[in-house]
């Protein structure tokens, strides 16, 4: 396996983890979701456009998870605002 294949594989693992966190948030398992988001969302910020789209889309779920599990409402609100800003046309 070469470097680009390894990188692509790692990217897929991150995408899958973030999708799992979104699923957990939808199931109201907010603490588990927030922990997974903490581990993986930052990795998407340095990636390609698909990584950034997934990251911005996940921010609202991360914000909800942070609010419900950790009661950090200011931090949660910031993530929800970012999601709203970049997803204005996708309610």
C-alpha positions as a Markdown table, in Angstrom:
| # | Residue | x | y | z |
|---|---|---|---|---|
| 1 | Unk | 0.0 | 0.0 | 0.0 |
| 2 | Unk | 1.5 | 3.4 | -1.0 |
| 3 | Unk | 1.2 | 6.7 | 0.9 |
| 4 | Unk | -1.9 | 7.9 | -1.1 |
| 5 | Unk | -3.7 | 4.6 | -0.4 |
| 6 | Unk | -2.9 | 4.8 | 3.3 |
| 7 | Unk | -4.1 | 8.4 | 3.4 |
| 8 | Unk | -7.3 | 7.6 | 1.6 |
| 9 | Unk | -7.9 | 4.7 | 4.0 |
| 10 | Unk | -7.3 | 6.9 | 7.0 |
| 11 | Unk | -9.7 | 9.5 | 5.5 |
| 12 | Unk | -12.4 | 6.8 | 5.1 |
| 13 | Unk | -11.9 | 5.8 | 8.7 |
| 14 | Unk | -12.4 | 9.4 | 9.8 |
| 15 | Unk | -15.5 | 9.7 | 7.6 |
| 16 | Unk | -17.0 | 6.5 | 9.0 |
| 17 | Unk | -16.3 | 7.6 | 12.6 |
| 18 | Unk | -18.0 | 11.0 | 12.0 |
| 19 | Unk | -21.0 | 9.3 | 10.4 |
| 20 | Unk | -21.2 | 6.9 | 13.4 |
| 21 | Unk | -21.1 | 10.0 | 15.7 |
| 22 | Unk | -24.0 | 11.6 | 13.7 |
| 23 | Unk | -25.9 | 8.3 | 14.1 |
| 24 | Unk | -25.3 | 8.2 | 17.8 |
| 25 | Unk | -26.5 | 11.8 | 18.2 |
| 26 | Unk | -29.7 | 10.9 | 16.3 |
| 27 | Unk | -30.2 | 8.1 | 18.7 |
| 28 | Unk | -29.7 | 10.6 | 21.6 |
| 29 | Unk | -26.5 | 9.0 | 22.7 |
| 30 | Unk | -24.9 | 12.4 | 23.1 |
| 31 | Unk | -21.9 | 11.6 | 25.3 |
| 32 | Unk | -20.7 | 8.9 | 23.0 |
| 33 | Unk | -21.3 | 11.1 | 19.9 |
| 34 | Unk | -19.4 | 14.0 | 21.4 |
| 35 | Unk | -16.4 | 11.8 | 22.3 |
| 36 | Unk | -16.2 | 10.5 | 18.8 |
| 37 | Unk | -16.5 | 14.0 | 17.3 |
| 38 | Unk | -13.7 | 15.2 | 19.6 |
| 39 | Unk | -11.4 | 12.6 | 18.2 |
| 40 | Unk | -12.2 | 13.1 | 14.5 |
| 41 | Unk | -13.7 | 16.4 | 13.5 |
| 42 | Unk | -10.4 | 18.3 | 13.6 |
| 43 | Unk | -8.9 | 15.8 | 11.2 |
| 44 | Unk | -11.4 | 16.8 | 8.6 |
| 45 | Unk | -10.5 | 20.5 | 8.7 |
| 46 | Unk | -7.2 | 19.9 | 6.9 |
| 47 | Unk | -8.7 | 17.6 | 4.3 |
| 48 | Unk | -10.3 | 18.0 | 0.9 |
| 49 | Unk | -13.7 | 19.6 | 0.0 |
| 50 | Unk | -15.6 | 16.4 | 0.8 |
| 51 | Unk | -13.9 | 16.3 | 4.2 |
| 52 | Unk | -14.9 | 19.9 | 4.8 |
| 53 | Unk | -18.5 | 19.3 | 3.7 |
| 54 | Unk | -18.9 | 16.4 | 6.1 |
| 55 | Unk | -17.3 | 18.4 | 8.9 |
| 56 | Unk | -19.6 | 21.4 | 8.5 |
| 57 | Unk | -22.6 | 19.1 | 8.2 |
| 58 | Unk | -21.6 | 17.4 | 11.4 |
| 59 | Unk | -21.2 | 20.6 | 13.4 |
| 60 | Unk | -24.9 | 20.9 | 14.2 |
| 61 | Unk | -24.9 | 17.3 | 15.6 |
| 62 | Unk | -21.7 | 18.1 | 17.5 |
| 63 | Unk | -23.2 | 21.2 | 19.0 |
| 64 | Unk | -26.3 | 19.3 | 20.0 |
| 65 | Unk | -24.2 | 16.6 | 21.6 |
| 66 | Unk | -22.0 | 19.1 | 23.5 |
| 67 | Unk | -25.1 | 20.9 | 24.8 |
| 68 | Unk | -27.0 | 17.7 | 25.9 |
| 69 | Unk | -24.0 | 15.7 | 27.3 |
| 70 | Unk | -21.7 | 18.4 | 28.6 |
| 71 | Unk | -24.1 | 21.4 | 29.2 |
| 72 | Unk | -21.6 | 23.7 | 27.4 |
| 73 | Unk | -24.2 | 25.8 | 25.7 |
| 74 | Unk | -21.9 | 28.6 | 24.5 |
| 75 | Unk | -19.6 | 26.1 | 22.8 |
| 76 | Unk | -22.6 | 24.2 | 21.4 |
| 77 | Unk | -24.1 | 27.4 | 20.0 |
| 78 | Unk | -20.9 | 28.3 | 18.2 |
| 79 | Unk | -20.8 | 25.0 | 16.3 |
| 80 | Unk | -24.5 | 25.3 | 15.4 |
| 81 | Unk | -23.9 | 28.8 | 14.1 |
| 82 | Unk | -21.0 | 27.5 | 11.9 |
| 83 | Unk | -23.2 | 24.8 | 10.5 |
| 84 | Unk | -26.0 | 27.3 | 9.8 |
| 85 | Unk | -23.6 | 29.7 | 8.1 |
| 86 | Unk | -22.3 | 27.1 | 5.7 |
| 87 | Unk | -25.5 | 25.2 | 5.2 |
| 88 | Unk | -27.9 | 28.1 | 4.6 |
| 89 | Unk | -29.4 | 26.5 | 1.5 |
| 90 | Unk | -29.7 | 23.0 | 3.0 |
| 91 | Unk | -32.3 | 23.1 | 5.8 |
